[in-house]
Amino acid sequence: MKPVPLPASLRRAPVQRRSAERLTRILDACAELLDEVGYDDLSTRAVADRAGVPIGSVYRFFSNKRAMADALAQRNLENYAERITERLAAIPAGDWRPAMDAVLDEYLAMKRTAPGFSLVDFGNQIPVGTRGAEPNHRVADRLTDLLAAHLGRDPDEALRRTFLVAVESADALVQLAFRLGPPGHGDERIIEETRELLRGYLARTLD
């Protein structure tokens, strides 16, 4: 796996391999504890204990638990982008439907399996349930940059707006699917409706 870019919320960047591995353990522990105890009961002490590092190591990288959650969200986005890139390599250039299926499928896979994802996904949702516009803008911009070359399109303002509308729509519907469907999995009927809605909307621009 390629190295993940360093989160912007870091107080100090790791300079040695051992330090980078310690940072990874801290973020992994943060993600696990978010699933187990939620954000309100998350503590830097608990993260340090779970990660097997001194509490000072946590504060070396992060000023508080909010900064840790922000860093986890950024790591999720970088991992998502890497997964999309790997999927696109197996899809013929210009074929946008399987490309968009990959975009949705990889998001669903992370939502179902990535620790802590239900609380932070690609942008911190603390307090729980708050979904500001910034994360979806960030995701849409990243997808535009990834997909433009594959689709033979210019990543101009119009294409960015198209993908932003698609991301916002898919986000709202996937949240609905996970509220109404089996816990941790989502309602497959709503997910398929989401897929059809995206294909119908994007066909106007990408066909």
C-alpha positions as CSV (number, residue, x, y, z in Angstrom):
1,M,0.0,0.0,0.0
2,K,1.3,3.5,-0.8
3,P,2.1,5.8,2.1
4,V,-0.9,7.9,3.2
5,P,-0.2,11.7,3.1
6,L,0.2,13.1,6.6
7,P,-2.9,14.6,8.2
8,A,-3.1,18.4,8.3
9,S,-4.1,18.2,12.0
10,L,-0.8,16.8,13.1
11,R,1.2,18.8,15.6
12,R,4.4,17.2,14.5
13,A,5.2,15.0,11.5
14,P,6.9,11.6,12.2
15,V,10.5,11.6,10.9
16,Q,11.4,8.0,11.5
17,R,9.7,4.7,10.5
18,R,9.1,3.8,14.2
19,S,7.4,7.1,14.7
20,A,5.2,6.7,11.6
21,E,4.2,3.2,12.8
22,R,3.3,4.6,16.2
23,L,1.1,7.2,14.5
24,T,-0.7,4.5,12.6
25,R,-1.3,2.5,15.8
26,I,-2.8,5.6,17.4
27,L,-5.2,6.2,14.5
28,D,-6.1,2.6,14.4
29,A,-6.8,2.6,18.2
30,C,-8.9,5.8,17.8
31,A,-11.0,4.2,15.0
32,E,-11.6,1.0,17.1
33,L,-12.6,3.0,20.2
34,L,-15.0,5.3,18.3
35,D,-16.9,2.1,17.3
36,E,-16.8,0.8,20.8
37,V,-17.5,3.8,23.1
38,G,-18.5,6.7,20.7
39,Y,-16.9,10.1,20.5
40,D,-18.1,11.5,23.8
41,D,-16.5,8.7,25.9
42,L,-13.4,8.6,23.7
43,S,-10.2,9.8,25.6
44,T,-6.6,10.3,24.6
45,R,-5.6,8.0,27.6
46,A,-7.8,5.2,26.3
47,V,-6.3,5.6,22.8
48,A,-2.8,5.5,24.2
49,D,-3.6,2.4,26.2
50,R,-5.2,0.6,23.2
51,A,-2.3,1.6,20.9
52,G,0.3,0.5,23.5
53,V,2.1,3.9,23.5
54,P,2.8,6.4,26.2
55,I,0.2,9.2,26.5
56,G,2.9,11.7,25.6
57,S,3.2,10.0,22.2
58,V,-0.5,10.9,21.5
59,Y,0.0,14.5,22.5
60,R,3.2,14.7,20.4
61,F,1.0,14.2,17.3
62,F,-2.4,15.6,18.4
63,S,-3.6,18.4,20.6
64,N,-6.9,16.6,21.5
65,K,-9.3,13.9,20.5
66,R,-11.0,16.1,17.9
67,A,-7.6,16.5,16.1
68,M,-7.3,12.7,16.1
69,A,-10.8,12.2,14.6
70,D,-10.0,14.8,11.9
71,A,-6.8,12.9,11.1
72,L,-8.7,9.7,10.9
73,A,-11.2,11.3,8.5
74,Q,-8.3,12.5,6.3
75,R,-6.7,9.0,6.3
76,N,-10.1,7.5,5.3
77,L,-10.3,9.8,2.3
78,E,-6.7,9.0,1.2
79,N,-7.4,5.2,1.6
80,Y,-10.7,5.6,-0.4
81,A,-8.8,7.5,-3.2
82,E,-6.3,4.7,-3.3
83,R,-9.0,2.0,-3.6
84,I,-10.7,3.9,-6.4
85,T,-7.4,4.3,-8.3
86,E,-6.8,0.5,-8.0
87,R,-10.3,-0.2,-9.3
88,L,-10.0,2.2,-12.2
89,A,-6.9,0.5,-13.4
90,A,-9.0,-2.6,-14.3
91,I,-11.8,-0.6,-16.1
92,P,-11.5,0.5,-19.8
93,A,-10.8,4.2,-20.2
94,G,-13.9,6.2,-20.9
95,D,-16.3,3.6,-19.5
96,W,-18.0,5.7,-16.8
97,R,-20.7,3.4,-15.6
98,P,-18.4,0.7,-14.0
99,A,-16.2,3.5,-12.8
100,M,-19.1,5.1,-10.9
101,D,-20.1,1.6,-9.6
102,A,-16.6,1.3,-8.2
103,V,-16.9,4.7,-6.5
104,L,-20.2,3.7,-4.8
105,D,-19.1,0.1,-4.1
106,E,-15.8,1.2,-2.4
107,Y,-17.7,3.8,-0.3
108,L,-20.1,1.1,0.9
109,A,-17.3,-1.3,1.6
110,M,-15.6,1.2,3.8
111,K,-18.9,2.2,5.5
112,R,-19.5,-1.5,6.3
113,T,-16.0,-2.5,7.4
114,A,-13.7,0.4,8.2
115,P,-13.5,1.0,12.0
116,G,-14.8,4.4,13.1
117,F,-16.1,5.2,9.7
118,S,-19.7,5.6,10.7
119,L,-18.7,8.5,12.9
120,V,-16.1,10.4,10.9
121,D,-16.1,8.9,7.3
122,F,-14.3,11.6,5.2
123,G,-14.9,14.6,7.4
124,N,-15.5,14.8,11.1
125,Q,-19.2,14.4,12.0
126,I,-18.9,15.5,15.6
127,P,-21.3,16.0,17.2
128,V,-22.7,12.8,15.8
129,G,-25.0,13.3,12.9
130,T,-23.7,16.7,11.8
131,R,-22.8,16.7,8.2
132,G,-21.2,19.9,7.0
133,A,-20.7,20.7,3.4
134,E,-16.9,20.7,3.4
135,P,-16.3,16.9,3.4
136,N,-18.5,16.3,0.4
137,H,-16.8,19.1,-1.5
138,R,-13.5,17.5,-0.6
139,V,-14.7,14.1,-1.8
140,A,-16.2,15.5,-5.0
141,D,-12.9,17.4,-5.8
142,R,-10.9,14.2,-5.3
143,L,-13.2,12.1,-7.4
144,T,-13.1,14.7,-10.2
145,D,-9.3,14.7,-10.2
146,L,-9.3,10.8,-10.2
147,L,-12.0,10.3,-12.8
148,A,-11.3,13.1,-15.3
149,A,-8.3,11.5,-17.0
150,H,-10.0,8.1,-17.0
151,L,-13.0,9.6,-18.7
152,G,-11.1,11.7,-21.1
153,R,-12.7,14.9,-19.6
154,D,-11.4,18.2,-18.6
155,P,-11.7,18.6,-14.8
156,D,-13.4,22.0,-15.2
157,E,-15.9,23.8,-13.1
158,A,-18.9,22.1,-14.8
159,L,-17.5,18.6,-14.2
160,R,-16.7,19.4,-10.6
161,R,-20.3,20.7,-10.1
162,T,-21.7,17.5,-11.6
163,F,-19.7,15.3,-9.3
164,L,-20.5,17.5,-6.3
165,V,-24.3,17.0,-7.0
166,A,-23.7,13.3,-7.4
167,V,-21.7,13.0,-4.2
168,E,-24.3,15.0,-2.2
169,S,-27.2,13.0,-3.6
170,A,-25.4,9.6,-3.0
171,D,-24.4,10.7,0.5
172,A,-28.0,11.5,1.5
173,L,-29.4,8.3,0.1
174,V,-26.7,6.1,1.6
175,Q,-27.3,7.6,5.0
176,L,-31.0,6.8,4.5
177,A,-30.2,3.2,3.5
178,F,-28.1,2.7,6.6
179,R,-30.8,4.2,8.8
180,L,-33.5,1.9,7.4
181,G,-31.6,-1.3,6.6
182,P,-29.8,-3.9,8.7
183,P,-27.3,-2.4,11.1
184,G,-23.9,-1.9,9.5
185,H,-25.1,-3.0,6.1
186,G,-27.8,-0.8,4.7
187,D,-31.0,-1.4,2.8
188,E,-30.0,-3.0,-0.5
189,R,-33.1,-1.7,-2.3
190,I,-32.3,1.9,-1.5
191,I,-28.7,1.4,-2.4
192,E,-29.8,0.1,-5.9
193,E,-32.1,3.0,-6.2
194,T,-29.1,5.2,-5.5
195,R,-27.1,3.5,-8.2
196,E,-29.8,4.0,-10.7
197,L,-30.3,7.7,-9.8
198,L,-26.6,8.3,-10.2
199,R,-26.5,6.6,-13.6
200,G,-29.5,8.6,-14.8
201,Y,-28.1,11.9,-13.6
202,L,-24.6,11.4,-14.8
203,A,-25.7,10.1,-18.2
204,R,-26.7,13.7,-19.2
205,T,-23.1,14.8,-18.8
206,L,-21.0,11.7,-19.4
207,D,-22.7,10.0,-22.3
